[in-house]
Amino acid sequence: MVHTDRYQSKKEAAMGWFDWIGRLMGGKAATGGGHAASAAPAPPAATSEDWQALCTAVGEALALDDVDGLWDEVHQALTQPQQYYNRFADDLPNRGIDAPEHVTPWLALVDGLQRRDQNFELDWKLDMGDAIWALRALKTVQQHAVPLEPLAGSKALSHDALLEAGDYLRTRGLSLVSFDIESDSYPLSVLETSAVAPLQALAKRVGSKVVDLAN
């Protein structure tokens, strides 16, 4: 007998985003029997409210001073890509964006965090020295006064170096995450470990991914 997961969601008018995350993470899949598996329904398209919930969660997780400013940039990319493109025309070519139709709210979120020193992007060809350099640039690491000297002797490279750094940060209640942009680079942020799962749920809701870098 083949079982298929069927997910059900229900919109409620005044639901706070914390309640919504709880539903995402706590809902149980129903199962049913049959001789052939039926195709799972496509998830509903992300809404402006989904993106705002994500921005709010990111802002709180990283203690941003201007969450509203971050949301303004993401919302503009979502609803007025031409205006966003004009606004950041000097920076977007470095991202490979050469036309308004290439603007996405996810990249606007990542770039917004980088402008606020809460995300640092590293090429995949990195060593532990590069990882330490990136970590030192992040406000969360500075605010928690995380000593990075224990990592200095590591010879790990690329993804292995990030996993080692992530394991070390876990011992201090923090997590190293990458906001996946489907490229050969790692846009890195550090946040409290308890905030990772809610952010991953919200990122999944908008069709993106926050990767927890740890073994």
Secondary structure as UniProt FT lines:
FT   TURN            13..14
FT   HELIX           17..26
FT   HELIX           48..61
FT   TURN            62..63
FT   HELIX           67..79
FT   HELIX           81..87
FT   TURN            88..91
FT   HELIX           92..95
FT   HELIX           100..102
FT   HELIX           105..115
FT   TURN            116..117
FT   STRAND          120..123
FT   HELIX           128..137
FT   HELIX           139..143
FT   TURN            144..145
FT   HELIX           149..151
FT   TURN            152..153
FT   HELIX           158..170
FT   TURN            171..173
FT   STRAND          174..179
FT   STRAND          185..192
FT   HELIX           193..195
FT   HELIX           196..205
FT   TURN            206..207
FT   STRAND          210..212
//
